[in-house]
Amino acid sequence: MQQSEQAPRMMRQRPPPRNVQVRAINRITPHMIRITVAGDELTGLTTHGTAEHIKIFLPQSGQDTVVMPTMGPNGPEMPTGIERPISRTYTPRKWNPATNELDIDFLIHGEGPAVAWVSKAKVGDKVVISSPSGPYNLDIAADWHLIAGDDTALPAIGTILEALPSGVKAYVFIEVIDAVEEQKLESKAELHITWLHRGKRPTGHILENAIREARLRMPTARPATWVACEANVMRSIRRHLINDRGIDRASLYTRGYWKIGESDHPDHDTGEDA
Ligand SMILES: Cc1cc2nc3c(=O)[nH]c(=O)nc-3n(C[C@H](O)[C@H](O)[C@H](O)COP(=O)(O)OP(=O)(O)OC[C@H]3O[C@@H](n4cnc5c(N)ncnc54)[C@H](O)[C@@H]3O)c2cc1C
């Protein structure tokens, strides 16, 4: 077939990035800062389900504002001499269409451009965000839910628990640094939450051990499982759930939210190689 006869290639249309301003900054726990962004360009923002993600575009060091690429004949182009903005993945924690405000919760984990930005953020600072995408579709027909993650997954877990209806049972394992990092989580569901305090131990180990040791009704019951944490730990937990617990891959949703030693880990690490 000649090139000209081929059907036009379907291009995925992404909504344009949205310019927003920091409206409020609240430290919800010592290591979790809630940034509320707002602005006219949030009008029409739509959420599609729980545990979605957005990209937040931050200025490069030495720049006051975010310069976004524009679409040229060969794809996105930056003005000469200007570096692409820093981009990181976060969870849209709470969207309020009445006030055009979006909450994003940032874990202060150590060092990284996002942590550096949020630690110095001021009301009025300008950033750019993408529209939410990649929702976790709740399986309401599941016999019960297993929901597990570390502190980076805490905002996403919050959105999942808020969406679970009454009459549903959820076993929730959340690893944070210490008891002060625990948050009050709302849900209509029957929650069995285990908070795990890592202290100075390596990340993810107590989360994995708690899941390995949990007394869960398997494999006769059909659970829906959501796990998000450090990428290597997620793979280990995933292998355990499939190989030792007999959980069907189709009912497993696993995500590496970050990876030790790697900057800007991809937002679509499902661990299916494990
Ligand atoms: C779908 C999705 C949703 C997410 N939602 C949130 C959210 O709502 N809130 C949130 O805080 N994070 C969230 N994350 C995780 C966040 O994107 C990463 O932690 C990111 O690396 C932070 O960027 P940074 O610039 O601070 O560090 P980077 O430049 O990416 O990394 C710098 C260094 O820090 C290390 N590092 C990164 N994260 C951690 C961590 N948690 N603990 C210890 N070391 C770390 C890296 O291994 C690297 O060595 C999400 C990730 C995904 C994929």
The ligand as an SDF file (V2000), in Angstrom:
LIG
                    3D

 53 58  0  0  0  0  0  0  0  0999 V2000
    2.1390    7.1200   39.5640 C   0  0  0  0  0  0  0  0  0  0  0  0
    3.0060    7.7990   40.6310 C   0  0  0  0  0  0  0  0  0  0  0  0
    2.4250    8.5970   41.6160 C   0  0  0  0  0  0  0  0  0  0  0  0
    3.2350    9.1900   42.6060 C   0  0  0  0  0  0  0  0  0  0  0  0
    2.6300    9.9740   43.5570 N   0  0  0  0  0  0  0  0  0  0  0  0
    3.4040   10.5760   44.5130 C   0  0  0  0  0  0  0  0  0  0  0  0
    2.7990   11.4480   45.4870 C   0  0  0  0  0  0  0  0  0  0  0  0
    1.6090   11.7410   45.4500 O   0  0  0  0  0  0  0  0  0  0  0  0
    3.6110   11.9770   46.4590 N   0  0  0  0  0  0  0  0  0  0  0  0
    4.9790   11.7130   46.4990 C   0  0  0  0  0  0  0  0  0  0  0  0
    5.6630   12.2260   47.3950 O   0  0  0  0  0  0  0  0  0  0  0  0
    5.5620   10.9080   45.5630 N   0  0  0  0  0  0  0  0  0  0  0  0
    4.8170   10.3580   44.5790 C   0  0  0  0  0  0  0  0  0  0  0  0
    5.4070    9.5700   43.6270 N   0  0  0  0  0  0  0  0  0  0  0  0
    6.8530    9.3070   43.7500 C   0  0  0  0  0  0  0  0  0  0  0  0
    7.7140   10.4640   43.1900 C   0  0  0  0  0  0  0  0  0  0  0  0
    7.4360   10.6300   41.8060 O   0  0  0  0  0  0  0  0  0  0  0  0
    9.1980   10.0970   43.3780 C   0  0  0  0  0  0  0  0  0  0  0  0
    9.5420    9.9680   44.7460 O   0  0  0  0  0  0  0  0  0  0  0  0
   10.1530   11.0810   42.6820 C   0  0  0  0  0  0  0  0  0  0  0  0
   11.3580   10.4200   42.4950 O   0  0  0  0  0  0  0  0  0  0  0  0
   10.4230   12.3580   43.4690 C   0  0  0  0  0  0  0  0  0  0  0  0
   11.2160   13.2180   42.6810 O   0  0  0  0  0  0  0  0  0  0  0  0
   12.5160   13.9670   43.2570 P   0  0  0  0  0  0  0  0  0  0  0  0
   12.8500   15.0240   42.2650 O   0  0  0  0  0  0  0  0  0  0  0  0
   12.2780   14.3590   44.6730 O   0  0  0  0  0  0  0  0  0  0  0  0
   13.6360   12.8390   43.2640 O   0  0  0  0  0  0  0  0  0  0  0  0
   14.3960   12.1270   41.9710 P   0  0  0  0  0  0  0  0  0  0  0  0
   15.2270   13.1310   41.2350 O   0  0  0  0  0  0  0  0  0  0  0  0
   13.3990   11.4120   41.1560 O   0  0  0  0  0  0  0  0  0  0  0  0
   15.3400   11.1340   42.7400 O   0  0  0  0  0  0  0  0  0  0  0  0
   16.4960   11.5870   43.4610 C   0  0  0  0  0  0  0  0  0  0  0  0
   16.9630   10.4650   44.3790 C   0  0  0  0  0  0  0  0  0  0  0  0
   15.9890   10.2780   45.3900 O   0  0  0  0  0  0  0  0  0  0  0  0
   15.6030    8.9090   45.4660 C   0  0  0  0  0  0  0  0  0  0  0  0
   14.1820    8.8330   45.8550 N   0  0  0  0  0  0  0  0  0  0  0  0
   13.0820    9.1370   45.1230 C   0  0  0  0  0  0  0  0  0  0  0  0
   11.9520    8.9270   45.8490 N   0  0  0  0  0  0  0  0  0  0  0  0
   12.3660    8.4560   47.0450 C   0  0  0  0  0  0  0  0  0  0  0  0
   11.6800    8.0280   48.2320 C   0  0  0  0  0  0  0  0  0  0  0  0
   10.3630    8.0350   48.3300 N   0  0  0  0  0  0  0  0  0  0  0  0
   12.4230    7.6080   49.2840 N   0  0  0  0  0  0  0  0  0  0  0  0
   13.7810    7.5870   49.2380 C   0  0  0  0  0  0  0  0  0  0  0  0
   14.4840    7.9820   48.1430 N   0  0  0  0  0  0  0  0  0  0  0  0
   13.7760    8.4040   47.0630 C   0  0  0  0  0  0  0  0  0  0  0  0
   15.8760    8.3410   44.0640 C   0  0  0  0  0  0  0  0  0  0  0  0
   16.1450    6.9450   44.1200 O   0  0  0  0  0  0  0  0  0  0  0  0
   17.1250    9.1190   43.6530 C   0  0  0  0  0  0  0  0  0  0  0  0
   18.2950    8.4980   44.1500 O   0  0  0  0  0  0  0  0  0  0  0  0
    4.6330    8.9790   42.6070 C   0  0  0  0  0  0  0  0  0  0  0  0
    5.2150    8.1970   41.6040 C   0  0  0  0  0  0  0  0  0  0  0  0
    4.4200    7.6080   40.6180 C   0  0  0  0  0  0  0  0  0  0  0  0
    5.0720    6.7780   39.5300 C   0  0  0  0  0  0  0  0  0  0  0  0
  1  2  1  0
  2  3  1  0
  2 52  2  0
  3  4  2  0
  4  5  1  0
  4 50  1  0
  5  6  2  0
  6  7  1  0
  6 13  1  0
  7  8  2  0
  7  9  1  0
  9 10  1  0
 10 11  2  0
 10 12  1  0
 12 13  2  0
 13 14  1  0
 14 15  1  0
 14 50  1  0
 15 16  1  0
 16 17  1  0
 16 18  1  0
 18 19  1  0
 18 20  1  0
 20 21  1  0
 20 22  1  0
 22 23  1  0
 23 24  1  0
 24 25  2  0
 24 26  1  0
 24 27  1  0
 27 28  1  0
 28 29  2  0
 28 30  1  0
 28 31  1  0
 31 32  1  0
 32 33  1  0
 33 34  1  0
 33 48  1  0
 34 35  1  0
 35 36  1  0
 35 46  1  0
 36 37  1  0
 36 45  1  0
 37 38  2  0
 38 39  1  0
 39 40  1  0
 39 45  2  0
 40 41  1  0
 40 42  2  0
 42 43  1  0
 43 44  2  0
 44 45  1  0
 46 47  1  0
 46 48  1  0
 48 49  1  0
 50 51  2  0
 51 52  1  0
 52 53  1  0
M  END
$$$$
